[in-house]
Every structure is written in C-alpha cells, then in structure tokens.
Amino acid sequence: MKKQTAGQEQLGEFASQFAHLNDDVLFGEVWSKEDDLSAHDRSLITIAALMAMGNTEQLTAHLQIGKNNGISQKEIVAEITHLAFYVGWPKAWSTFNQAKEIWQENNSLRGEK
C-alpha cells in the first residue's frame, strides 16, 4: 500500500501529532498488516463503518481508497444495498451518490460505460 501522507499534508503544521498518528500509526501500522486483513477487506469494513455513522466527508476518500484496493462496482453496490437495511435508506442513497461518482469517473477515464 502506498504511504499515506494526507495527515501531514492537511494537518501537519496545525496538528502534527494527529497527522503522525493518522499517517504512521493508522495507515502505516494498522492498514499495512495485510497478513491479518487485506487492504480490500479493510476498505469494505471502513466504508461500512463510515456509512453507518453518516461520516460522508471521510466516506468519499475511503470509497476512492476502496476502489484503489480492488473493490469492484458490483461489490460496492452489494455492500451499500445490504447495509441500507441496517443503517438506513437515506445513508444508502447518500453513499450510492458518492460511489456512483467515483466508479463512473474512473470508468469514463478508461472509456467504459
């Protein structure tokens, strides 16, 4: 997995300890332990948790990370549909809107429909 630098880039000067914990501990140590859970599976879990909590600001980034970690359009649609019954229909709609943008944007760059 590519080294995470979002914490340093976005909060480094303002909240340096938080940036370090985000980049080096959360993503550097926890996310990199792929012998326990693959990045693909961690992304599915993270997306589910963020969707359940309604954290749409973080959800957009993690949907993109999930796509980069190999989550297919079919998988994300199945995950969101399944979760709709547990976390709420409006949260599913919101997540679908974000996921659709990410998967369609990437498909259009490759000339897919």
C-alpha positions as YAML, in Angstrom:
chain: A
units: angstrom
residues:
- id: 1
  name: MET
  ca: [0.00, 0.00, 0.00]
- id: 2
  name: LYS
  ca: [1.24, 3.48, -0.90]
- id: 3
  name: LYS
  ca: [2.50, 5.58, 2.05]
- id: 4
  name: GLN
  ca: [-0.32, 7.74, 3.42]
- id: 5
  name: THR
  ca: [0.57, 11.42, 3.71]
- id: 6
  name: ALA
  ca: [-2.86, 13.07, 3.94]
- id: 7
  name: GLY
  ca: [-2.45, 13.81, 7.64]
- id: 8
  name: GLN
  ca: [0.85, 15.58, 7.15]
- id: 9
  name: GLU
  ca: [-0.36, 17.40, 4.04]
- id: 10
  name: GLN
  ca: [-3.64, 18.60, 5.53]
- id: 11
  name: LEU
  ca: [-2.91, 18.96, 9.24]
- id: 12
  name: GLY
  ca: [0.86, 18.70, 9.67]
- id: 13
  name: GLU
  ca: [1.53, 22.23, 10.82]
- id: 14
  name: PHE
  ca: [-1.76, 22.65, 12.67]
- id: 15
  name: ALA
  ca: [-1.98, 19.25, 14.43]
- id: 16
  name: SER
  ca: [1.33, 17.48, 13.98]
- id: 17
  name: GLN
  ca: [0.72, 14.65, 16.48]
- id: 18
  name: PHE
  ca: [-2.66, 13.82, 14.91]
- id: 19
  name: ALA
  ca: [-1.07, 13.88, 11.45]
- id: 20
  name: HIS
  ca: [1.63, 11.47, 12.67]
- id: 21
  name: LEU
  ca: [-0.95, 9.11, 14.23]
- id: 22
  name: ASN
  ca: [-3.02, 9.17, 11.02]
- id: 23
  name: ASP
  ca: [-0.18, 8.58, 8.58]
- id: 24
  name: ASP
  ca: [2.26, 6.46, 10.56]
- id: 25
  name: VAL
  ca: [0.11, 4.53, 13.04]
- id: 26
  name: LEU
  ca: [-3.36, 4.15, 11.47]
- id: 27
  name: PHE
  ca: [-2.24, 3.79, 7.86]
- id: 28
  name: GLY
  ca: [1.40, 2.88, 8.42]
- id: 29
  name: GLU
  ca: [0.92, 0.15, 11.03]
- id: 30
  name: VAL
  ca: [-2.74, -0.89, 11.15]
- id: 31
  name: TRP
  ca: [-3.68, -0.73, 7.46]
- id: 32
  name: SER
  ca: [-0.39, -2.30, 6.38]
- id: 33
  name: LYS
  ca: [-0.91, -5.55, 8.35]
- id: 34
  name: GLU
  ca: [-2.27, -7.38, 5.32]
- id: 35
  name: ASP
  ca: [-1.45, -10.79, 6.79]
- id: 36
  name: ASP
  ca: [-4.40, -10.19, 9.17]
- id: 37
  name: LEU
  ca: [-6.84, -8.47, 6.78]
- id: 38
  name: SER
  ca: [-6.29, -7.47, 3.16]
- id: 39
  name: ALA
  ca: [-6.50, -3.82, 2.16]
- id: 40
  name: HIS
  ca: [-9.58, -4.79, 0.14]
- id: 41
  name: ASP
  ca: [-11.32, -6.17, 3.24]
- id: 42
  name: ARG
  ca: [-10.22, -3.27, 5.44]
- id: 43
  name: SER
  ca: [-11.74, -0.91, 2.88]
- id: 44
  name: LEU
  ca: [-15.07, -2.78, 2.89]
- id: 45
  name: ILE
  ca: [-15.14, -2.62, 6.70]
- id: 46
  name: THR
  ca: [-14.15, 1.04, 6.83]
- id: 47
  name: ILE
  ca: [-16.75, 2.03, 4.23]
- id: 48
  name: ALA
  ca: [-19.42, 0.15, 6.21]
- id: 49
  name: ALA
  ca: [-18.46, 1.90, 9.45]
- id: 50
  name: LEU
  ca: [-18.34, 5.36, 7.89]
- id: 51
  name: MET
  ca: [-21.66, 4.79, 6.12]
- id: 52
  name: ALA
  ca: [-23.27, 3.59, 9.36]
- id: 53
  name: MET
  ca: [-22.11, 6.70, 11.19]
- id: 54
  name: GLY
  ca: [-23.03, 9.05, 8.36]
- id: 55
  name: ASN
  ca: [-19.49, 10.40, 8.05]
- id: 56
  name: THR
  ca: [-19.86, 11.46, 4.43]
- id: 57
  name: GLU
  ca: [-16.80, 13.72, 4.37]
- id: 58
  name: GLN
  ca: [-14.46, 10.80, 5.16]
- id: 59
  name: LEU
  ca: [-16.57, 8.36, 3.16]
- id: 60
  name: THR
  ca: [-15.68, 9.92, -0.19]
- id: 61
  name: ALA
  ca: [-11.96, 9.40, 0.37]
- id: 62
  name: HIS
  ca: [-12.46, 5.84, 1.60]
- id: 63
  name: LEU
  ca: [-14.65, 4.94, -1.37]
- id: 64
  name: GLN
  ca: [-11.77, 6.00, -3.62]
- id: 65
  name: ILE
  ca: [-9.27, 4.11, -1.46]
- id: 66
  name: GLY
  ca: [-11.56, 1.09, -1.65]
- id: 67
  name: LYS
  ca: [-11.71, 1.28, -5.44]
- id: 68
  name: ASN
  ca: [-7.92, 1.55, -5.48]
- id: 69
  name: ASN
  ca: [-7.78, -1.50, -3.19]
- id: 70
  name: GLY
  ca: [-9.75, -3.55, -5.70]
- id: 71
  name: ILE
  ca: [-13.37, -3.17, -4.64]
- id: 72
  name: SER
  ca: [-15.42, -3.66, -7.80]
- id: 73
  name: GLN
  ca: [-18.55, -1.76, -8.70]
- id: 74
  name: LYS
  ca: [-20.52, -4.96, -8.17]
- id: 75
  name: GLU
  ca: [-19.09, -5.34, -4.64]
- id: 76
  name: ILE
  ca: [-19.72, -1.73, -3.59]
- id: 77
  name: VAL
  ca: [-23.30, -1.88, -4.87]
- id: 78
  name: ALA
  ca: [-23.88, -5.12, -2.93]
- id: 79
  name: GLU
  ca: [-22.32, -3.68, 0.24]
- id: 80
  name: ILE
  ca: [-24.36, -0.47, 0.15]
- id: 81
  name: THR
  ca: [-27.59, -2.32, -0.65]
- id: 82
  name: HIS
  ca: [-27.02, -4.77, 2.20]
- id: 83
  name: LEU
  ca: [-26.20, -2.01, 4.67]
- id: 84
  name: ALA
  ca: [-29.25, 0.05, 3.67]
- id: 85
  name: PHE
  ca: [-31.42, -2.30, 5.71]
- id: 86
  name: TYR
  ca: [-29.23, -1.97, 8.80]
- id: 87
  name: VAL
  ca: [-28.06, 1.66, 8.81]
- id: 88
  name: GLY
  ca: [-30.82, 3.47, 6.94]
- id: 89
  name: TRP
  ca: [-32.12, 4.13, 3.47]
- id: 90
  name: PRO
  ca: [-31.03, 7.82, 3.36]
- id: 91
  name: LYS
  ca: [-27.46, 6.85, 4.23]
- id: 92
  name: ALA
  ca: [-27.53, 4.32, 1.41]
- id: 93
  name: TRP
  ca: [-28.75, 6.94, -1.06]
- id: 94
  name: SER
  ca: [-26.00, 9.34, 0.01]
- id: 95
  name: THR
  ca: [-23.35, 6.65, -0.24]
- id: 96
  name: PHE
  ca: [-24.62, 5.50, -3.64]
- id: 97
  name: ASN
  ca: [-24.35, 9.06, -4.94]
- id: 98
  name: GLN
  ca: [-20.73, 9.24, -3.84]
- id: 99
  name: ALA
  ca: [-19.85, 5.74, -5.06]
- id: 100
  name: LYS
  ca: [-21.51, 6.33, -8.43]
- id: 101
  name: GLU
  ca: [-19.34, 9.41, -9.00]
- id: 102
  name: ILE
  ca: [-16.16, 7.53, -8.15]
- id: 103
  name: TRP
  ca: [-16.86, 4.40, -10.18]
- id: 104
  name: GLN
  ca: [-18.30, 6.31, -13.17]
- id: 105
  name: GLU
  ca: [-15.44, 8.83, -13.13]
- id: 106
  name: ASN
  ca: [-12.88, 6.06, -13.24]
- id: 107
  name: ASN
  ca: [-14.83, 4.15, -15.91]
- id: 108
  name: SER
  ca: [-15.16, 7.25, -18.11]
- id: 109
  name: LEU
  ca: [-11.40, 7.80, -17.92]
- id: 110
  name: ARG
  ca: [-10.98, 4.33, -19.45]
- id: 111
  name: GLY
  ca: [-13.79, 4.85, -21.98]
- id: 112
  name: GLU
  ca: [-16.14, 2.36, -20.25]
- id: 113
  name: LYS
  ca: [-19.87, 2.84, -19.65]
...
